[in-house]
Every structure is written in C-alpha cells, then in structure tokens.
Amino acid sequence: MRILLVGGGGREHAIGKALVRAGAELYVVSKHKNPGLARLAKEYGLAKETDVPKVLEFAEKWGIDIAFIGPESPLEKGIVNVFEEKGIPAVGPTREAAQLETNKAFARSLMARYEIPGRKLFHVFDDVSEMRSWIDDFGKPVVVKPLGLTGGKGVKVVGYQLRDNDEAKAYAEELIRKEGRVLIEERTDGVEFTFQVFTDGKRVIPMPLAQDYPHAYEDDKGPITGGMGSYSCGNHLLPFVTREDYKKALETLKATVEAMRKNGTPYKGILYGQFMLSRDGPVIIEYNARFGDPEAMNVLPLLKTSLLEITEGIVDGNLKGAEFENKATVVKYLAPKGYPVSPVRGVKVEVNEGAIAEAGARLYYASIDESFTLLGSRAIAVVGISETLEEAEKMAQNAIGHVRGELFYRRDVGTRESVEKRVRIMKGFGKEFEPNAC
C-alpha cells in the first residue's frame, strides 16, 4: 500500500519507520529532506507542508492510497479536507476538527458545552478593559494563551513566565492588540503528562503515557522549547499517575471524541491530550491534533500492532485496537547551541550511526538536512528502550556520545532523580498516592 507521509521532523521519522516496518510503501513530502526518511522513502518531494496544492500534486503523481499527516500546520490549512475531496483518505482531522488544537477558544467552548470532565475555568476576551477587570475580580493566578498555534511557546503562566497578574494583564493586552482576542484560564498546579490515543471518530485506543521536558536547560530551567526529551514506563503509566487518574484522563479523551461527533465536527486520527495532574485529578491543559514530538518516539517503537493496519482502521472507521510492548523508553533530543532563542544554523554535525546501533539505541533525524547541516531547530533524537527506566536512560545517554557538533541536550531527561523530583512536586501539592514503579 502506498502511504504518503507529510512532514520531515523527528515525529515523522518515527511514523515513517513504523509504517515501513508494517509493510507500507512510503512516499514523503516535507520542506527539507530528512536523511532518515530519505532512506525509507520510495519517492521524496520537497515542498512546504502547508502548500496543500503542491503536496496534493505529489500525491496524485505517485498514486497514493492513504495520506498520513504528521504536523499540525497543514491540518490547519485543511489538507485532509482537500485530500478527501480528491478521493485520498487521510489520517488526521479535517480543518474543522483540528480546531481542537488550532483554536483554543473552540476547544474550551466545546468542553463547556458538552461538560467534558477535567475542564478548566476560562474566558475569551477581545476587550482590554473587560479582560483587566475579570483578572482583578478573579484574584487568583492565571494563564494567558494566544488562541492559535504557538508551537508550545506562546503560553505564559503567572508564577513562571509572568511575575504576577499585573504582568499577565500586560501580556494579555499585547495579544489583544496584536491578534484581536486572548484566552485567560485559571492556573492549575501539578505535574504535566501526555496521553495520546488513536481514534476513528468513535473508538478511542490508548497509547502508553509519556512525560515531556519542555524547558531548554537541566533542572527544568530556561525557555520553553518544542520538547528536549521525554520518557515512558513499562507499565504504560507514570510514577505519579495512579490507575484511577489514568482512567479519568482516558474518559476525558473519550468524551472529547464523542463531543466532536455530536458537534458535527467528527475527529479521526491521533488525539493528544496534554494533562496537568492536579491534587483533585487530571485537568486538560490543551489538545494537539497529531502525535507529540518527541512523544511519538516513546510509543511508536513499542507498537506491536501494525501501524498500517491502524492507519486503515482510522480511515475506514473500523479501528480494532493497538498493542504495545511493556518496556520503558527515554528520548533525548540534541538541539543546536542557542536553541530556541538564537540557534546556530548551517553547521555540519557528525553522527556515528553504527556506534549508536551498537549502544542499543534508536536514532531519529529532525531539523537537519541530508548533508547533516543544522537547520535551526531540534536536530537529532536518540531513544533508549529497555525493561527499566534506568537502563533505557543509560542507553540513550551512551548513544549521545556518538554525535558530534555544535549541539546541546539535557542530561537529566529520564533520570531517576528527575522523575523522583516530579513525584515530590506532586506530593507537595497535597496529592496522596503511592508512586508506581517505572
């Protein structure tokens, strides 16, 4: 079966590997030629992922059976709508359904209208004085969010990126002046985690939980990035997530898919819930309409079920299930020095792929071209997979020594110390639980 993969990052390299492993004939279109995907693909087209007519032109030339959309930006442009109008089914939501990620006001309104569990108090403002009055009356710390796509970098939280509610009002005013509207939410204290599911619009099939490290520097310091790494546990939970909390989070995602169906905007593809585990249980922070990057690299190497079979189930509306290995994973991302503020670009790196394989680790390429030149974003990910978290982390750490160049990474991703820190934070917020082994 001819599968078109749209996108050329680390997430897409992981998707491509899983599709080829399942027997797909892979075709790729992305704005740069990913060296890993280039080896897997029968044909490779260069175009911006958001240039939907150009991507469609490649698809029709190659006689594609199904398209698999990796990043969120082409979803916002309605690539699934266009492909389906041309008779090419696609894994990914339509433009209308992708609003779960691309329009935060839509997502919050949907949650309120259908009383989806795990929702937050929120308000959307287009008037500066009303926004200021509401924040003053609310009196508690808030979160300020742009309504559209931000790549994980536009959200600011009082007590973290913002000193107090006065700074929140100033930032919110700036967004109203620039974009016309802003989303203000209550701040929820706790620890974040990622819950990804496959869905055909009716059935919801869970994947193992993962936890991302969004800050650039060790000990969770520095600017927010697209994600410097992530880990998952062999029991598919996380040390601070109880079985009961897992069920509540899954219920939120199931209720979301059902609400989208009732809303007349049915959702199919990958749904990613970014949750904050609070003292009172999981709260949805935001939805993503695709695999996480790096979290795709935690779950896809563990997938025992054919991704091709899952792909067909999603587009045909008869998704059966998905089975994953019971192993721990650790993803460590190498990014150009200076990322995300002023990353070096145009510099070559050296990768000893044989030594990384000998170390037992997996390798995924992202923002790097076929001549191994840095393009400015997260460049290379290594993944350790083993029976225990310690072994997986050690595997990933050893593999990093075989990559040379103007790169940096977080040594603490997936370490026992960093995971225990998250357990302590959760207990500090008054959550009573017995930590799960990982």
C-alpha positions in Angstrom: 0.0 0.0 0.0 1.3 3.4 -1.0 1.3 5.8 2.0 2.2 9.5 1.8 3.8 10.9 4.9 3.5 14.7 5.2 6.3 16.2 7.3 10.0 15.8 7.8 10.7 16.1 11.6 11.6 13.6 14.3 8.0 12.7 14.8 7.6 11.9 11.1 10.8 9.8 11.1 9.3 7.7 13.8 6.0 7.4 11.9 7.8 6.5 8.7 9.8 3.8 10.4 6.7 2.3 11.9 4.9 2.4 8.6 7.7 0.7 6.7 8.1 -1.9 9.4 4.4 -2.7 8.9 5.0 -3.2 5.1 3.9 0.2 3.7 5.5 1.6 0.5 6.5 5.0 1.8 6.4 8.4 0.0 7.3 11.6 1.7 6.7 15.4 1.2 8.4 17.9 3.5 10.1 21.3 3.4 13.6 19.7 3.8 14.9 16.2 3.1 15.1 14.3 6.3 18.1 12.0 5.9 16.4 9.1 7.8 13.2 9.4 5.8 15.1 9.7 2.6 16.4 6.2 3.1 12.9 4.8 3.8 11.0 6.5 1.1 10.5 5.3 -2.5 10.0 8.9 -3.6 10.6 12.2 -1.8 9.1 15.5 -2.7 10.2 18.9 -1.4 7.5 21.4 -0.6 6.2 23.4 2.4 3.8 21.1 4.3 1.3 24.0 4.2 1.4 24.2 0.4 -1.5 21.9 0.1 -1.9 22.1 -3.8 1.8 21.1 -4.2 1.5 18.3 -1.7 -1.6 17.1 -3.5 0.2 17.2 -6.8 2.9 14.8 -5.5 0.2 12.5 -4.1 -1.7 12.3 -7.4 1.5 11.8 -9.3 2.5 8.9 -7.1 -0.9 7.3 -6.9 -1.1 7.4 -3.1 -3.6 5.2 -1.3 -3.6 6.9 2.1 -2.0 10.1 3.4 -0.6 10.3 7.0 -0.4 13.9 8.2 2.5 14.5 10.7 2.5 18.2 11.8 -0.4 20.5 12.8 0.2 23.3 10.3 -1.2 21.5 7.2 -4.1 20.3 9.3 -5.0 24.0 10.0 -4.8 24.6 6.2 -7.4 21.9 5.6 -5.1 19.4 3.9 -7.4 16.5 5.0 -10.5 18.2 3.5 -8.7 18.7 0.2 -7.3 15.2 0.0 -10.7 13.6 0.9 -12.4 15.7 -1.8 -9.9 14.2 -4.2 -10.7 10.7 -3.0 -7.5 10.2 -1.0 -8.3 9.2 2.6 -6.0 10.7 5.3 -5.0 10.0 8.9 -5.7 13.3 10.6 -8.6 15.6 11.4 -10.3 17.9 9.0 -9.7 21.7 9.3 -12.9 22.0 11.4 -12.0 19.1 13.7 -8.3 20.3 14.0 -9.6 23.4 15.8 -9.2 21.3 18.9 -5.6 22.4 18.6 -5.6 25.3 16.2 -8.3 27.3 18.0 -8.2 27.2 21.8 -11.4 29.1 22.2 -13.2 26.4 20.2 -11.7 23.7 22.4 -12.6 25.4 25.6 -16.2 26.2 24.4 -16.6 22.6 23.3 -15.6 21.3 26.7 -18.0 23.6 28.4 -20.9 22.9 26.1 -20.6 19.1 26.4 -19.5 19.1 30.0 -16.3 17.2 29.3 -14.6 16.2 32.5 -11.3 17.7 33.5 -12.1 21.2 32.1 -10.8 24.5 33.4 -12.4 27.8 34.2 -11.7 30.1 31.2 -12.7 33.3 29.4 -12.0 34.7 25.9 -11.6 38.4 25.7 -11.5 40.9 22.8 -11.8 44.0 25.1 -8.8 45.1 27.2 -10.8 46.7 30.0 -13.1 43.7 30.4 -10.0 41.4 30.5 -8.3 43.6 33.2 -11.5 43.7 35.3 -12.0 39.9 35.1 -8.5 39.2 36.1 -8.8 41.6 39.0 -12.1 40.1 40.2 -10.8 36.5 39.8 -7.9 37.4 42.1 -6.0 34.1 41.7 -3.0 33.3 39.4 -3.9 33.0 35.7 -2.6 31.6 32.4 -2.5 33.7 29.3 -2.8 32.0 25.9 -2.9 33.1 22.3 -5.8 31.4 20.5 -3.9 29.9 17.6 -0.9 27.7 17.1 2.2 28.7 19.0 4.5 25.7 18.8 4.2 25.4 22.6 6.0 28.8 23.1 3.2 31.4 23.4 1.6 30.3 26.7 2.6 32.3 29.8 1.8 31.4 33.3 1.8 33.6 36.4 4.5 32.4 38.8 6.6 31.0 35.9 7.0 33.2 32.8 4.9 36.0 34.4 5.7 37.5 37.8 2.1 38.3 38.8 -1.4 39.1 37.5 -0.3 42.6 36.5 2.2 41.2 34.1 -0.5 38.8 32.9 -2.8 41.7 32.1 0.0 43.5 30.2 0.8 40.3 28.1 -2.9 39.7 27.5 -3.4 43.3 26.3 -0.4 42.9 23.9 -2.1 39.8 22.4 -5.5 41.5 22.1 -3.8 44.4 20.3 -1.9 42.1 18.0 -4.4 39.2 17.4 -7.8 40.6 18.4 -8.5 38.1 21.2 -6.9 36.3 24.1 -7.7 33.2 26.3 -7.4 33.6 30.0 -7.6 30.5 32.2 -7.2 29.7 35.9 -3.8 28.3 36.8 -3.8 24.6 37.7 -0.9 23.5 39.9 0.5 20.0 39.4 2.7 18.0 37.0 2.0 17.7 33.3 1.8 14.4 31.3 1.0 13.4 27.8 -1.8 11.0 26.8 -2.0 10.1 23.1 -4.8 8.0 21.5 -5.8 6.6 18.1 -9.4 7.3 17.1 -11.6 6.6 14.1 -14.2 9.1 15.3 -15.9 6.5 17.5 -13.5 4.2 19.1 -10.6 5.5 21.2 -7.5 3.3 21.6 -4.9 4.5 24.2 -1.1 4.6 23.9 1.3 4.5 26.8 1.6 7.7 28.8 4.7 9.8 28.4 6.2 12.9 30.0 7.9 15.7 28.1 10.7 18.0 29.3 9.7 21.4 27.7 12.4 23.6 29.3 15.7 24.1 27.4 18.0 23.5 30.4 18.5 21.0 33.1 16.5 21.1 36.3 13.6 22.5 34.3 15.1 25.9 33.7 15.3 28.2 30.7 12.9 29.0 27.9 10.1 26.7 26.7 11.1 24.6 23.7 9.3 22.1 21.5 10.5 19.4 23.9 14.0 18.4 24.9 13.1 14.8 25.6 10.6 12.5 27.2 10.2 9.2 28.9 7.6 6.4 29.3 7.3 3.5 31.7 7.0 -0.2 31.1 3.5 -0.3 32.8 2.3 2.4 30.4 1.5 4.7 33.4 3.9 7.3 35.1 5.2 7.1 38.6 2.8 9.9 39.8 -0.2 8.8 37.8 -2.5 6.3 39.5 -4.7 3.8 37.7 -7.7 5.9 38.7 -6.2 9.1 37.3 -5.3 7.3 34.1 -9.0 6.2 33.7 -10.2 9.8 34.4 -7.8 11.1 31.7 -8.9 8.5 29.2 -12.5 9.3 30.0 -11.8 13.0 29.1 -10.4 12.0 25.7 -13.3 9.6 25.0 -15.8 12.3 26.0 -14.0 14.7 23.7 -14.2 12.4 20.7 -17.9 11.8 21.4 -18.5 15.6 21.8 -16.8 16.2 18.4 -19.1 13.7 16.8 -22.2 15.4 18.4 -20.9 18.8 17.4 -20.9 17.9 13.7 -17.1 18.0 13.6 -16.1 14.3 13.8 -12.5 13.7 14.8 -10.3 11.0 13.5 -6.5 10.4 13.6 -4.2 11.0 16.6 -5.5 12.9 19.6 -3.0 14.1 22.1 -4.2 15.3 25.5 -1.8 17.5 27.5 -2.9 17.0 31.0 -2.0 18.6 34.3 -2.3 16.2 37.2 -3.7 18.3 40.0 -4.4 17.4 43.6 -8.0 16.7 42.5 -7.2 14.7 39.4 -6.2 15.2 35.7 -7.1 18.5 34.1 -6.8 19.1 30.3 -4.4 21.8 29.5 -4.6 21.6 25.8 -5.3 19.3 22.9 -2.9 18.5 20.0 -4.3 17.1 16.7 -1.3 14.9 16.0 1.5 12.9 17.6 3.7 14.7 20.0 7.3 15.4 19.2 9.2 13.8 21.0 6.4 11.6 22.5 5.8 9.8 19.2 9.3 8.3 19.6 8.3 6.9 23.0 5.3 5.0 21.8 5.8 4.0 18.1 8.9 1.8 18.7 6.8 -0.1 21.2 3.9 -0.7 18.9 3.4 -4.4 18.3 0.3 -3.9 16.1 0.9 -3.0 12.5 0.7 0.8 12.1 -0.6 0.2 8.6 -3.5 -1.8 10.0 -4.2 1.0 12.4 -4.0 3.6 9.6 -6.5 1.6 7.6 -8.8 1.3 10.6 -8.8 5.0 11.2 -9.7 6.0 7.7 -12.2 3.1 7.2 -13.9 3.8 10.6 -13.3 0.3 12.0 -10.3 0.7 14.3 -9.8 -2.5 16.2 -7.1 -2.0 18.8 -3.4 -1.5 19.4 -0.9 -3.5 21.5 2.4 -2.1 22.9 5.4 -3.7 24.4 5.8 -3.4 28.2 9.1 -1.5 28.1 10.4 1.8 29.4 11.7 4.4 26.9 13.8 7.6 27.2 14.1 10.1 24.3 16.9 12.7 24.4 16.9 15.5 21.8 20.1 17.2 20.6 19.4 20.8 19.6 21.7 23.5 18.0 23.5 25.6 20.6 21.4 28.7 21.3 18.1 27.0 20.7 15.3 28.1 21.0 16.2 31.8 21.1 19.2 32.1 18.7 20.1 28.7 17.4 23.2 28.1 15.3 22.4 27.2 11.7 24.3 26.0 8.6 26.8 24.0 10.7 27.5 20.3 9.9 27.4 17.6 12.6 28.8 14.1 12.6 26.8 11.0 13.5 28.2 7.6 14.0 25.1 5.6 13.3 26.8 2.2 13.7 28.1 3.0 17.2 24.6 4.3 18.2 23.1 1.0 17.0 25.8 -1.0 18.9 24.8 1.0 22.0 21.3 -0.4 21.6 19.7 2.9 20.9 17.3 4.1 18.2 18.1 7.2 16.1 15.7 9.8 14.6 16.5 12.8 12.5 14.6 16.0 12.7 15.7 19.6 11.8 18.8 18.5 9.8 19.2 18.1 6.0 20.7 15.2 4.0 24.2 16.7 4.2 23.8 16.7 8.1 23.6 20.5 8.3 21.7 22.1 11.2 18.6 23.9 10.2 17.9 25.7 13.5 15.5 23.5 15.5 15.9 20.3 17.4 18.1 18.2 15.2 18.6 14.6 16.3 16.9 12.3 18.9 18.2 9.2 20.4 15.9 6.7 22.1 16.8 4.1 24.7 14.3 1.2 25.1 14.7 -1.4 27.9 13.0 -3.3 30.7 13.7 -0.5 33.2 13.8 3.3 33.1 17.4 3.3 34.3 18.6 1.0 31.6 16.7 3.0 28.9 18.2 6.3 30.1 21.7 4.9 30.2 21.3 3.5 26.7 20.2 7.0 25.3 22.9 8.7 27.3 25.6 6.4 25.9 24.3 6.9 22.3 24.7 10.7 22.6 28.4 10.4 22.8 28.4 9.3 19.1 27.0 12.6 17.9 29.4 15.5 17.5 28.8 19.1 16.6 27.5 22.5 17.9 24.7 20.8 19.9 23.4 20.6 23.4 21.0 18.4 25.3 19.5 17.8 28.7 21.4 15.1 30.6 18.6 14.8 33.2 15.9 13.6 30.8 14.5 10.3 32.1 16.9 10.1 35.1 15.7 8.6 38.3 16.4 11.9 40.1 14.3 14.0 37.7 11.4 11.5 37.9 11.6 11.5 41.7 11.5 15.3 41.6 8.2 15.1 39.8 6.8 12.7 42.4 7.9 15.1 45.2 6.3 18.1 43.4 3.0 16.2 43.2 3.1 15.3 46.8 3.9 18.9 47.7 0.6 19.9 46.1 -1.2 17.6 48.6 -1.8 14.6 46.2 -1.8 11.4 48.2 -0.7 8.3 46.3 1.8 5.5 46.2 4.3 6.1 43.3 4.2 3.5 40.5 7.4 1.7 39.7 8.9 2.7 36.3 
